[in-house]
């Protein structure tokens, strides 16, 4: 299992967009992304920090219903 590395909020958004998520809105320093799936709509919130904490990144992946492997491949 690959380890998560610290990345910026912008980098996380770019990777999520490559996985099919679209930016819905931006308010202050947070961006809301959503993706339509067969089970319904999946949404996640990404803070625009220079460096995301590993725990925050794990929370984003949990919201997005992605594994570390899926996220790291992109």
MOPAC internal coordinates of N, CA, C and O (Angstrom, degrees):
PM7 1SCF
backbone

  N    0.0000 0     0.00 0     0.00 0    0    0    0
  C    1.4446 1     0.00 0     0.00 0    1    0    0
  C    1.5248 1   109.11 1     0.00 0    2    1    0
  O    1.2310 1   120.14 1   -56.92 1    3    2    1
  N    1.3422 1   117.34 1   123.08 1    3    2    1
  C    1.4665 1   119.09 1  -179.51 1    5    3    2
  C    1.5251 1   111.17 1   -69.99 1    6    5    3
  O    1.2310 1   121.41 1   -32.82 1    7    6    5
  N    1.3214 1   114.91 1   147.18 1    7    6    5
  C    1.4543 1   120.10 1   177.78 1    9    7    6
  C    1.5161 1   109.37 1   -83.69 1   10    9    7
  O    1.2310 1   121.33 1   -31.39 1   11   10    9
  N    1.3131 1   115.05 1   148.61 1   11   10    9
  C    1.4593 1   119.82 1   174.91 1   13   11   10
  C    1.5201 1   109.47 1   -77.81 1   14   13   11
  O    1.2310 1   120.98 1   -42.20 1   15   14   13
  N    1.3006 1   115.73 1   137.80 1   15   14   13
  C    1.4577 1   121.17 1   176.41 1   17   15   14
  C    1.5150 1   107.99 1  -107.22 1   18   17   15
  O    1.2310 1   120.82 1   -25.99 1   19   18   17
  N    1.3087 1   116.04 1   154.01 1   19   18   17
  C    1.4642 1   119.94 1   177.20 1   21   19   18
  C    1.5218 1   108.99 1   -70.96 1   22   21   19
  O    1.2310 1   121.49 1   -53.57 1   23   22   21
  N    1.3327 1   114.76 1   126.43 1   23   22   21
  C    1.4626 1   120.95 1   178.01 1   25   23   22
  C    1.5266 1   107.81 1  -132.22 1   26   25   23
  O    1.2310 1   120.74 1   -10.94 1   27   26   25
  N    1.3073 1   116.19 1   169.06 1   27   26   25
  C    1.4625 1   120.67 1   179.24 1   29   27   26
  C    1.5333 1   109.54 1   -81.85 1   30   29   27
  O    1.2310 1   121.06 1   -15.21 1   31   30   29
  N    1.3095 1   115.58 1   164.79 1   31   30   29
  C    1.4529 1   120.43 1   175.78 1   33   31   30
  C    1.5199 1   111.73 1   -62.54 1   34   33   31
  O    1.2310 1   120.51 1   140.80 1   35   34   33
  N    1.3382 1   116.63 1   -39.20 1   35   34   33
  C    1.4705 1   121.23 1   178.27 1   37   35   34
  C    1.5278 1   111.47 1   -61.63 1   38   37   35
  O    1.2310 1   120.38 1   138.50 1   39   38   37
  N    1.3365 1   116.87 1   -41.50 1   39   38   37
  C    1.4670 1   121.29 1   178.85 1   41   39   38
  C    1.5254 1   110.14 1   -64.87 1   42   41   39
  O    1.2310 1   119.99 1   139.10 1   43   42   41
  N    1.3229 1   117.62 1   -40.90 1   43   42   41
  C    1.4627 1   121.51 1   178.63 1   45   43   42
  C    1.5262 1   110.17 1   -62.53 1   46   45   43
  O    1.2310 1   120.50 1   139.02 1   47   46   45
  N    1.3385 1   116.66 1   -40.98 1   47   46   45
  C    1.4632 1   120.72 1   178.94 1   49   47   46
  C    1.5216 1   110.58 1   -64.17 1   50   49   47
  O    1.2310 1   119.97 1   136.92 1   51   50   49
  N    1.3265 1   117.65 1   -43.08 1   51   50   49
  C    1.4692 1   121.32 1   178.95 1   53   51   50
  C    1.5278 1   110.87 1   -59.49 1   54   53   51
  O    1.2310 1   120.63 1   135.99 1   55   54   53
  N    1.3365 1   116.40 1   -44.01 1   55   54   53
  C    1.4703 1   120.04 1  -179.83 1   57   55   54
  C    1.5223 1   111.12 1   -66.07 1   58   57   55
  O    1.2310 1   120.32 1   138.02 1   59   58   57
  N    1.3306 1   116.99 1   -41.98 1   59   58   57
  C    1.4640 1   120.22 1   179.46 1   61   59   58
  C    1.5265 1   111.06 1   -65.06 1   62   61   59
  O    1.2310 1   120.25 1   143.40 1   63   62   61
  N    1.3323 1   117.12 1   -36.60 1   63   62   61
  C    1.4641 1   120.01 1   177.23 1   65   63   62
  C    1.5200 1   111.09 1   -65.13 1   66   65   63
  O    1.2310 1   119.89 1   143.80 1   67   66   65
  N    1.3219 1   117.82 1   -36.20 1   67   66   65
  C    1.4626 1   120.94 1   176.86 1   69   67   66
  C    1.5230 1   111.02 1   -66.10 1   70   69   67
  O    1.2310 1   120.52 1   155.69 1   71   70   69
  N    1.3452 1   116.62 1   -24.31 1   71   70   69
  C    1.4643 1   121.95 1   178.92 1   73   71   70
  C    1.5267 1   112.00 1   -91.12 1   74   73   71
  O    1.2310 1   120.11 1  -171.48 1   75   74   73
  N    1.3378 1   117.39 1     8.52 1   75   74   73
  C    1.4551 1   120.65 1   173.46 1   77   75   74
  C    1.5147 1   116.19 1   104.08 1   78   77   75
  O    1.2310 1   119.36 1   179.91 1   79   78   77
  N    1.3089 1   118.83 1    -0.09 1   79   78   77
  C    1.4575 1   121.46 1   178.61 1   81   79   78
  C    1.5254 1   109.65 1   -80.56 1   82   81   79
  O    1.2310 1   120.93 1   -31.11 1   83   82   81
  N    1.3401 1   115.83 1   148.89 1   83   82   81
  C    1.4703 1   121.22 1   177.93 1   85   83   82
  C    1.5232 1   108.92 1  -124.31 1   86   85   83
  O    1.2310 1   121.18 1   -37.01 1   87   86   85
  N    1.3252 1   115.35 1   142.99 1   87   86   85
  C    1.4623 1   119.89 1   177.35 1   89   87   86
  C    1.5220 1   108.95 1   -71.11 1   90   89   87
  O    1.2310 1   120.86 1   -53.02 1   91   90   89
  N    1.3229 1   115.97 1   126.98 1   91   90   89
  C    1.4563 1   121.46 1   178.88 1   93   91   90
  C    1.5169 1   110.02 1   -96.93 1   94   93   91
  O    1.2310 1   120.82 1   131.19 1   95   94   93
  N    1.3333 1   116.04 1   -48.81 1   95   94   93
  C    1.4632 1   119.27 1   178.32 1   97   95   94
  C    1.5113 1   110.26 1  -155.92 1   98   97   95
  O    1.2310 1   121.98 1   -16.88 1   99   98   97
  N    1.3203 1   113.81 1   163.12 1   99   98   97
  C    1.4591 1   122.54 1   178.01 1  101   99   98
  C    1.5203 1   106.52 1  -131.93 1  102  101   99
  O    1.2310 1   121.03 1   -52.64 1  103  102  101
  N    1.3146 1   115.64 1   127.36 1  103  102  101
  C    1.4645 1   119.48 1   178.50 1  105  103  102
  C    1.5138 1   108.20 1  -135.70 1  106  105  103
  O    1.2310 1   121.07 1   -65.60 1  107  106  105
  N    1.3012 1   115.56 1   114.40 1  107  106  105
  C    1.4589 1   119.59 1  -177.47 1  109  107  106
  C    1.5122 1   109.94 1    64.78 1  110  109  107
  O    1.2310 1   120.82 1    57.93 1  111  110  109
  N    1.3182 1   116.04 1  -122.07 1  111  110  109
  C    1.4655 1   119.91 1  -177.72 1  113  111  110
  C    1.5260 1   112.44 1  -105.54 1  114  113  111
  O    1.2310 1   119.82 1  -157.61 1  115  114  113
  N    1.3440 1   117.94 1    22.39 1  115  114  113
  C    1.4573 1   121.04 1   179.95 1  117  115  114
  C    1.5266 1   110.77 1  -127.09 1  118  117  115
  O    1.2310 1   121.20 1   -39.23 1  119  118  117
  N    1.3350 1   115.30 1   140.77 1  119  118  117
  C    1.4634 1   121.93 1   179.36 1  121  119  118
  C    1.5248 1   108.02 1  -118.55 1  122  121  119
  O    1.2310 1   120.66 1   -46.75 1  123  122  121
  N    1.3306 1   116.35 1   133.25 1  123  122  121
  C    1.4585 1   122.14 1   177.58 1  125  123  122
  C    1.5253 1   107.65 1  -101.40 1  126  125  123
  O    1.2310 1   121.05 1   -52.57 1  127  126  125
  N    1.3459 1   115.59 1   127.43 1  127  126  125
  C    1.4628 1   121.40 1   178.50 1  129  127  126
  C    1.5235 1   108.59 1  -119.88 1  130  129  127
  O    1.2310 1   120.77 1   -33.39 1  131  130  129
  N    1.3396 1   116.13 1   146.61 1  131  130  129
  C    1.4554 1   120.54 1   178.54 1  133  131  130
  C    1.5195 1   109.67 1  -137.61 1  134  133  131
  O    1.2310 1   122.13 1   -23.64 1  135  134  133
  N    1.3441 1   113.52 1   156.36 1  135  134  133
  C    1.4606 1   121.04 1   178.53 1  137  135  134
  C    1.5237 1   107.66 1  -143.93 1  138  137  135
  O    1.2310 1   120.46 1   -45.42 1  139  138  137
  N    1.3178 1   116.73 1   134.58 1  139  138  137
  C    1.4555 1   121.66 1   177.99 1  141  139  138
  C    1.5315 1   109.07 1   -90.28 1  142  141  139
  O    1.2310 1   120.11 1   -52.29 1  143  142  141
  N    1.3340 1   117.40 1   127.71 1  143  142  141
  C    1.4619 1   122.34 1   178.19 1  145  143  142
  C    1.5232 1   108.99 1  -126.49 1  146  145  143
  O    1.2310 1   120.78 1    -3.77 1  147  146  145
  N    1.3143 1   116.11 1   176.23 1  147  146  145
  C    1.4624 1   120.44 1   178.65 1  149  147  146
  C    1.5280 1   111.44 1   -66.40 1  150  149  147
  O    1.2310 1   120.11 1   152.69 1  151  150  149
  N    1.3329 1   117.39 1   -27.31 1  151  150  149
  C    1.4704 1   121.40 1   179.17 1  153  151  150
  C    1.5277 1   112.06 1   -85.29 1  154  153  151
  O    1.2310 1   119.30 1   170.47 1  155  154  153
  N    1.3099 1   118.94 1    -9.53 1  155  154  153
  C    1.4616 1   122.83 1  -178.34 1  157  155  154
  C    1.5084 1   110.75 1   132.93 1  158  157  155
  O    1.2310 1   121.34 1    17.87 1  159  158  157
  N    1.3162 1   115.05 1  -162.13 1  159  158  157
  C    1.4585 1   120.69 1  -177.05 1  161  159  158
  C    1.5278 1   110.57 1   -93.13 1  162  161  159
  O    1.2310 1   120.98 1   -43.97 1  163  162  161
  N    1.3222 1   115.72 1   136.03 1  163  162  161
  C    1.4660 1   121.82 1   177.33 1  165  163  162
  C    1.5199 1   106.89 1  -113.76 1  166  165  163
  O    1.2310 1   121.08 1   -46.75 1  167  166  165
  N    1.3182 1   115.54 1   133.25 1  167  166  165
  C    1.4569 1   119.73 1   179.70 1  169  167  166
  C    1.5121 1   111.31 1  -129.75 1  170  169  167
  O    1.2310 1   120.72 1   -26.00 1  171  170  169
  N    1.3153 1   116.22 1   154.00 1  171  170  169
  C    1.4590 1   121.19 1   175.49 1  173  171  170
  C    1.5253 1   109.26 1  -150.91 1  174  173  171
  O    1.2310 1   121.39 1   -23.63 1  175  174  173
  N    1.3278 1   114.95 1   156.37 1  175  174  173
  C    1.4568 1   122.36 1  -178.63 1  177  175  174
  C    1.5236 1   108.33 1  -117.18 1  178  177  175
  O    1.2310 1   120.74 1   -51.60 1  179  178  177
  N    1.3381 1   116.18 1   128.40 1  179  178  177
  C    1.4618 1   121.35 1  -178.99 1  181  179  178
  C    1.5255 1   109.14 1  -119.43 1  182  181  179
  O    1.2310 1   120.14 1   -57.74 1  183  182  181
  N    1.3388 1   117.34 1   122.26 1  183  182  181
  C    1.4658 1   119.48 1   175.45 1  185  183  182
  C    1.5267 1   110.29 1   -76.82 1  186  185  183
  O    1.2310 1   120.33 1   -36.49 1  187  186  185
  N    1.3072 1   116.98 1   143.51 1  187  186  185
  C    1.4640 1   121.45 1  -178.40 1  189  187  186
  C    1.5307 1   110.64 1   -89.23 1  190  189  187
  O    1.2310 1   120.70 1  -118.73 1  191  190  189
  N    1.3091 1   116.27 1    61.27 1  191  190  189
  C    1.4588 1   121.21 1   178.37 1  193  191  190
  C    1.5207 1   109.69 1   -92.13 1  194  193  191
  O    1.2310 1   120.65 1   -23.31 1  195  194  193
  N    1.3228 1   116.35 1   156.69 1  195  194  193
  C    1.4716 1   120.38 1   177.71 1  197  195  194
  C    1.5190 1   110.70 1   -64.97 1  198  197  195
  O    1.2310 1   120.80 1   146.93 1  199  198  197
  N    1.3210 1   116.07 1   -33.07 1  199  198  197
  C    1.4643 1   120.90 1   179.65 1  201  199  198
  C    1.5233 1   108.32 1  -144.61 1  202  201  199
  O    1.2310 1   120.66 1   -58.64 1  203  202  201
  N    1.3443 1   116.34 1   121.36 1  203  202  201
  C    1.4581 1   120.79 1   178.75 1  205  203  202
  C    1.5206 1   109.60 1   -85.24 1  206  205  203
  O    1.2310 1   120.51 1   -41.56 1  207  206  205
  N    1.3156 1   116.64 1   138.44 1  207  206  205
  C    1.4557 1   120.79 1   174.24 1  209  207  206
  C    1.5334 1   108.24 1   -67.33 1  210  209  207
  O    1.2310 1   120.49 1   -28.17 1  211  210  209
  N    1.3168 1   116.67 1   151.83 1  211  210  209
  C    1.4672 1   121.16 1  -178.77 1  213  211  210
  C    1.5321 1   110.12 1   -59.44 1  214  213  211
  O    1.2310 1   120.11 1   138.85 1  215  214  213
  N    1.3230 1   117.39 1   -41.15 1  215  214  213
  C    1.4644 1   120.92 1   179.08 1  217  215  214
  C    1.5222 1   112.21 1   -63.35 1  218  217  215
  O    1.2310 1   120.28 1   140.76 1  219  218  217
  N    1.3251 1   117.08 1   -39.24 1  219  218  217
  C    1.4637 1   121.39 1   177.47 1  221  219  218
  C    1.5261 1   110.40 1   -65.38 1  222  221  219
  O    1.2310 1   120.61 1   138.67 1  223  222  221
  N    1.3177 1   116.44 1   -41.33 1  223  222  221
  C    1.4663 1   120.62 1   178.90 1  225  223  222
  C    1.5214 1   110.62 1   -65.27 1  226  225  223
  O    1.2310 1   120.04 1   139.71 1  227  226  225
  N    1.3276 1   117.52 1   -40.29 1  227  226  225
  C    1.4732 1   121.04 1   175.86 1  229  227  226
  C    1.5242 1   110.78 1   -61.31 1  230  229  227
  O    1.2310 1   120.40 1   139.30 1  231  230  229
  N    1.3286 1   116.84 1   -40.70 1  231  230  229
  C    1.4604 1   120.87 1   177.77 1  233  231  230
  C    1.5192 1   112.02 1   -62.86 1  234  233  231
  O    1.2310 1   120.59 1   140.21 1  235  234  233
  N    1.3251 1   116.49 1   -39.79 1  235  234  233
  C    1.4668 1   121.31 1   177.68 1  237  235  234
  C    1.5220 1   109.93 1   -63.30 1  238  237  235
  O    1.2310 1   120.42 1   135.71 1  239  238  237
  N    1.3323 1   116.79 1   -44.29 1  239  238  237
  C    1.4656 1   120.60 1   179.58 1  241  239  238
  C    1.5316 1   111.06 1   -64.89 1  242  241  239
  O    1.2310 1   120.48 1   143.75 1  243  242  241
  N    1.3216 1   116.68 1   -36.25 1  243  242  241
  C    1.4672 1   120.69 1   178.27 1  245  243  242
  C    1.5260 1   110.03 1   -65.47 1  246  245  243
  O    1.2310 1   120.17 1   136.09 1  247  246  245
  N    1.3409 1   117.28 1   -43.91 1  247  246  245
  C    1.4623 1   121.45 1   176.76 1  249  247  246
  C    1.5211 1   110.81 1   -60.84 1  250  249  247
  O    1.2310 1   120.79 1   139.55 1  251  250  249
  N    1.3421 1   116.10 1   -40.45 1  251  250  249
  C    1.4605 1   122.12 1  -176.81 1  253  251  250
  C    1.5258 1   112.27 1   -81.22 1  254  253  251
  O    1.2310 1   120.14 1   176.16 1  255  254  253
  N    1.3347 1   117.33 1    -3.84 1  255  254  253
  C    1.4706 1   123.22 1  -178.55 1  257  255  254
  C    1.5223 1   111.53 1    55.55 1  258  257  255
  O    1.2310 1   121.39 1  -132.19 1  259  258  257
  N    1.3345 1   114.94 1    47.81 1  259  258  257
  C    1.4622 1   122.19 1   178.69 1  261  259  258
  C    1.5224 1   109.43 1  -119.72 1  262  261  259
  O    1.2310 1   121.08 1   -28.69 1  263  262  261
  N    1.3187 1   115.54 1   151.31 1  263  262  261
  C    1.4566 1   120.20 1   173.85 1  265  263  262
  C    1.5307 1   108.71 1   -91.54 1  266  265  263
  O    1.2310 1   120.91 1   -15.26 1  267  266  265
  N    1.3231 1   115.86 1   164.74 1  267  266  265
  C    1.4595 1   120.49 1   177.48 1  269  267  266
  C    1.5224 1   109.83 1   -61.63 1  270  269  267
  O    1.2310 1   120.39 1   142.14 1  271  270  269
  N    1.3414 1   116.85 1   -37.86 1  271  270  269
  C    1.4636 1   121.10 1  -179.50 1  273  271  270
  C    1.5226 1   111.22 1   -63.15 1  274  273  271
  O    1.2310 1   120.37 1   134.46 1  275  274  273
  N    1.3363 1   116.89 1   -45.54 1  275  274  273
  C    1.4732 1   120.42 1   179.86 1  277  275  274
  C    1.5216 1   110.96 1   -61.72 1  278  277  275
  O    1.2310 1   120.54 1   137.57 1  279  278  277
  N    1.3244 1   116.57 1   -42.43 1  279  278  277
  C    1.4492 1   121.23 1  -178.35 1  281  279  278
  C    1.5265 1   111.50 1   -70.22 1  282  281  279
  O    1.2310 1   120.15 1   142.84 1  283  282  281
  N    1.3261 1   117.32 1   -37.16 1  283  282  281
  C    1.4674 1   121.33 1  -176.51 1  285  283  282
  C    1.5269 1   112.46 1   -74.87 1  286  285  283
  O    1.2310 1   120.00 1   154.80 1  287  286  285
  N    1.3268 1   117.60 1   -25.20 1  287  286  285
  C    1.4760 1   121.01 1   179.90 1  289  287  286
  C    1.5121 1   112.69 1   -64.69 1  290  289  287
  O    1.2310 1   120.67 1   147.73 1  291  290  289
  N    1.3191 1   116.33 1   -32.27 1  291  290  289
  C    1.4721 1   121.05 1  -173.84 1  293  291  290
  C    1.5013 1   110.76 1   -77.33 1  294  293  291
  O    1.2310 1   120.10 1   180.00 1  295  294  293

